[in-house]
Amino acid sequence: MAGRIAIVWNPSKTSREDLEAALPDTEAELSWYETSPDDPGRGATGEALAAGADVVVAAGGDGTVRAVAERLAHDGAEADLVIVPLGTGNLLARNLDVPIGDLEGALARAFEGESRVIDLGWVEADLAEGRVRQAFAVIAGFGIDAHMIVETDEDLKSRVGWLAYVESLGRALDASDVVEFDLTVDGDATERTSGHTFLVGNCGTLQGGIRLLPDADPSDGELDVLVLSAESAGEWLETIHSFVWHNGIRRLFRSGDEARSADSTAHSRARRLAVALPEPRVLEIDGEDLGETRAFTIAIQPDAVRVR
């Protein structure tokens, strides 16, 4: 399948030489755009689109993939996205069954195969430096997941990958006290709720195959919501049982079941949410610390990006 293929690559994750060596023989017109710490891929994607790219390859970690997808969605581009996962999380790749640890297999999708339309979520948040608006492909929110990102040792992460997040879990638990906050769902009346973790997902699978949001479908035009408030050892055991058994193993054999809530977990679905917190919390999107905020909104953009 010939065409104009733009490769947006993160030099901290791979080299152009390695990517070129993994490319198949092709008559397609290739162009190369390197990301930088100041521009993880949005600007490079804009340049690729201006040059007429039919396919944009995001070669890097979750930050690179998110930045490329965000620009494609923002511009309403018709170009397809191809993911070459080179990070420690590779969250969207895991949810879309993109080959991980296989450069040739992932790059092959730029030249063959059908595309799939997926949604994106958009976060607008008030941060110390002002209001920001960014997209996410997998998950956003605050609490344990966000604190695991902030508290994870970067040297350990570079050596053992996603397992480094396990090492940070104890510190994350200490940093995640239950807080009351105001939640508005799809324009309905604002309600007061409480939890130490609030997650909104476009996809549901995290590292290690954990199905945190088992009903999440990146193409259904809705977001899946999880509020977690487990505090005691008994509540945590109940929560883990719910994740692993009711919403995990049991659903493998009873696929029609919906996600089950425990006393300390609440599952729901929405298209737009607004959150107001009494004190600043770290907001995380697709494994990246966005900063501390007391107020943010999350909305779905259906059919935002086509992914091969």
MODA-V85327 format. One record per pair of residues at least 12 apart in sequence whose C-alpha atoms are under 8 Angstrom apart, sorted by the first residue. I is the first residue (numbers start at 1). J is the second residue. D is the distance in whole Angstrom. If there is no record, write none. Layout:
i: [I I]
j: [J J]
d: [D D]
//
This chain:
i: [1 1 1 2 2 2 2 2 3 3 3 3 3 3 4 4 4 4 4 4 4 4 5 5 5 5 5 5 5 5 5 5 6 6 6 6 6 6 6 6 6 6 7 7 7 7 7 7 7 7 8 8 8 8 8 8 8 8 8 8 8 9 9 9 9 9 9 9 9 9 10 10 10 10 10 10 10 10 11 11 11 13 13 13 13 14 14 19 22 22 22 23 23 23 24 24 31 33 33 35 40 40 40 41 41 41 41 42 42 42 42 45 45 45 46 49 49 53 54 54 54 55 55 55 55 55 56 56 56 56 56 57 57 57 57 57 57 58 58 58 58 58 59 59 59 59 60 60 60 60 61 61 61 61 61 61 62 62 62 62 62 62 62 62 63 63 65 66 66 66 66 67 69 69 69 70 70 70 72 72 73 73 73 76 77 78 79 80 80 80 80 80 81 81 81 81 82 82 82 82 82 82 83 83 83 83 83 84 84 84 84 84 85 85 85 85 85 86 86 88 88 88 88 89 89 89 89 89 91 91 91 91 91 92 92 92 94 94 95 95 95 109 110 113 114 115 115 115 116 116 116 117 117 117 117 117 117 118 118 118 118 118 118 118 118 119 119 119 119 119 119 119 119 119 119 119 119 120 120 120 120 120 120 120 120 120 120 120 120 121 121 121 121 121 121 121 121 121 122 122 122 122 122 122 122 123 123 123 123 123 123 124 124 124 125 125 125 125 126 126 126 126 127 127 127 127 128 128 136 136 137 137 137 138 138 138 138 138 138 139 139 139 139 139 139 139 139 139 140 140 140 140 140 140 140 141 141 141 141 141 141 141 142 142 142 142 142 142 142 142 143 143 143 143 143 143 144 144 144 144 144 144 144 145 145 145 146 146 146 146 146 146 147 147 147 147 148 148 148 148 148 149 149 149 149 149 150 151 151 151 152 152 152 152 153 162 162 176 176 177 177 178 178 178 178 178 178 179 179 179 179 180 180 180 180 180 180 181 181 181 181 181 181 182 182 182 183 183 183 183 184 184 184 185 185 185 185 185 186 186 186 186 187 187 194 194 195 195 195 195 196 196 196 196 197 197 197 197 198 198 198 198 199 199 199 200 200 200 200 201 201 201 201 201 202 202 202 202 202 202 203 203 203 204 204 211 211 211 212 213 213 213 214 214 214 215 215 219 219 220 221 221 221 221 221 222 222 222 222 222 223 223 223 223 224 224 224 224 225 225 225 225 225 226 226 226 226 227 227 227 228 228 228 229 229 230 230 235 235 238 239 239 239 242 242 242 246 246 247 247 271 271 272 272 272 272 273 273 273 274 274 274 274 275 275 275 275 276 276 276 277 277 278 279 279 280 280 280 281 281]
j: [28 111 112 26 27 28 29 111 27 28 29 53 54 55 28 29 30 31 52 53 54 55 28 29 30 31 53 54 55 56 57 110 30 31 32 33 48 53 54 55 56 57 30 31 32 33 56 57 58 59 32 33 34 35 41 44 45 56 57 58 59 32 33 34 35 57 58 59 60 64 34 35 36 40 59 60 61 64 34 35 36 60 61 86 87 60 86 103 103 104 107 104 107 108 104 108 48 45 48 64 63 64 67 64 65 67 68 67 68 70 71 68 71 72 71 77 79 79 78 79 80 79 80 81 82 110 68 79 80 81 82 81 82 83 84 107 110 81 82 83 84 85 83 84 85 86 84 85 86 87 85 86 87 88 89 90 85 87 89 90 91 92 286 287 286 288 83 135 136 137 286 135 81 137 305 134 135 136 304 305 120 304 305 304 305 306 306 115 305 306 307 308 305 306 307 308 106 107 109 110 307 308 98 106 107 307 308 98 100 103 106 107 98 99 100 101 106 100 101 157 158 161 162 161 162 206 207 287 138 205 206 207 286 137 138 203 205 206 203 204 205 308 308 308 308 306 307 308 306 307 308 219 303 304 305 306 307 218 219 302 303 304 305 306 307 137 202 218 219 220 221 300 301 302 303 304 305 135 136 137 138 202 218 300 301 302 303 304 305 135 136 137 202 223 298 299 300 301 134 135 136 298 299 300 301 135 136 296 297 298 299 296 297 298 293 295 296 297 293 294 295 296 291 292 293 294 292 293 285 286 202 203 286 201 202 203 204 285 286 199 200 201 202 203 204 285 286 287 199 200 201 283 284 285 286 197 198 199 200 283 284 285 196 197 198 199 281 282 283 284 176 196 197 198 281 282 169 172 173 175 176 196 197 172 197 284 282 283 284 287 288 289 172 175 176 282 165 168 169 171 172 165 284 287 288 289 289 168 171 172 164 165 167 168 168 207 208 196 197 195 196 194 195 196 197 229 231 194 195 196 278 192 193 194 195 277 278 193 194 275 276 277 278 275 276 277 273 274 275 276 273 274 275 270 271 272 273 274 270 271 272 273 272 273 227 229 227 228 229 230 227 228 229 230 226 227 228 229 225 226 227 228 225 226 227 223 224 225 226 213 216 223 224 225 216 217 218 222 223 224 216 217 218 216 217 243 247 248 243 225 226 259 247 248 259 258 259 302 303 302 271 300 301 302 303 269 270 271 300 302 269 270 271 300 267 268 269 270 266 267 268 269 270 265 266 267 268 265 266 267 264 265 266 264 265 264 265 263 264 262 262 264 265 260 261 262 259 260 259 260 299 300 297 298 299 300 297 298 299 295 296 297 298 294 295 296 297 294 295 296 294 295 294 293 294 292 293 294 293 294]
d: [7 5 6 7 6 4 7 7 8 5 6 8 6 8 6 5 6 8 7 5 5 7 7 6 5 6 6 6 5 6 7 7 6 5 6 7 6 6 8 6 5 6 7 6 5 6 6 5 6 7 6 5 6 7 7 7 7 7 6 5 6 8 6 5 6 8 6 5 6 8 6 5 7 8 6 5 8 7 7 7 8 6 7 6 7 8 8 7 6 5 7 6 7 7 8 7 8 8 8 8 7 5 6 6 8 5 5 5 5 7 5 6 7 7 7 8 8 7 7 5 6 5 5 6 7 7 8 7 6 5 6 6 5 6 7 8 7 7 6 5 6 8 6 5 6 7 6 6 5 6 6 5 4 7 7 6 8 6 7 6 7 7 7 7 8 7 7 7 6 6 8 8 7 8 7 7 5 7 8 7 8 5 6 7 8 8 7 7 7 5 6 7 7 6 5 6 8 7 6 6 6 6 7 7 8 8 8 8 8 7 5 6 8 8 6 8 8 8 7 8 8 5 6 8 6 8 6 8 7 7 6 7 7 7 6 8 7 8 7 7 6 6 7 6 6 6 5 4 5 5 6 7 5 7 6 4 6 5 5 7 5 6 6 6 7 7 7 6 6 8 6 7 6 4 5 5 7 7 6 5 8 7 8 6 5 7 8 6 8 6 5 6 7 8 7 6 4 6 6 4 6 6 5 6 7 6 8 7 6 5 7 5 5 7 7 6 4 7 6 7 6 6 7 6 5 8 7 8 6 6 6 7 7 6 5 5 7 8 6 7 6 4 6 7 8 6 5 8 6 5 6 7 5 4 6 8 5 4 6 6 5 7 8 6 5 7 7 6 5 6 6 5 4 6 8 7 8 5 6 8 6 7 6 8 7 8 6 6 5 7 8 7 5 7 8 7 6 6 6 8 5 7 8 6 7 7 6 6 7 7 6 6 7 5 8 7 8 5 7 8 5 6 5 4 8 6 8 5 6 6 8 7 6 4 7 7 7 6 6 7 6 5 7 6 5 7 7 6 5 7 6 5 7 6 8 6 5 7 6 6 5 6 8 8 8 7 6 5 4 8 8 6 5 8 8 6 5 7 7 6 5 6 6 5 7 6 6 5 6 7 7 6 5 6 6 6 5 7 5 7 5 6 5 5 7 7 8 7 7 8 7 8 6 7 6 7 6 7 7 8 7 7 7 5 7 7 6 5 7 8 6 5 6 7 7 6 5 7 8 6 5 6 7 7 6 5 7 6 5 7 6 5 7 5 6 5 7 8 7 7 6 7 7 7 7 7 8 7 6 6 6 6 7 6 4 7 6 5 6 8 6 4 6 8 6 5 6 6 5 7 5 6 7 8 6 5 5 5 5 6]
//
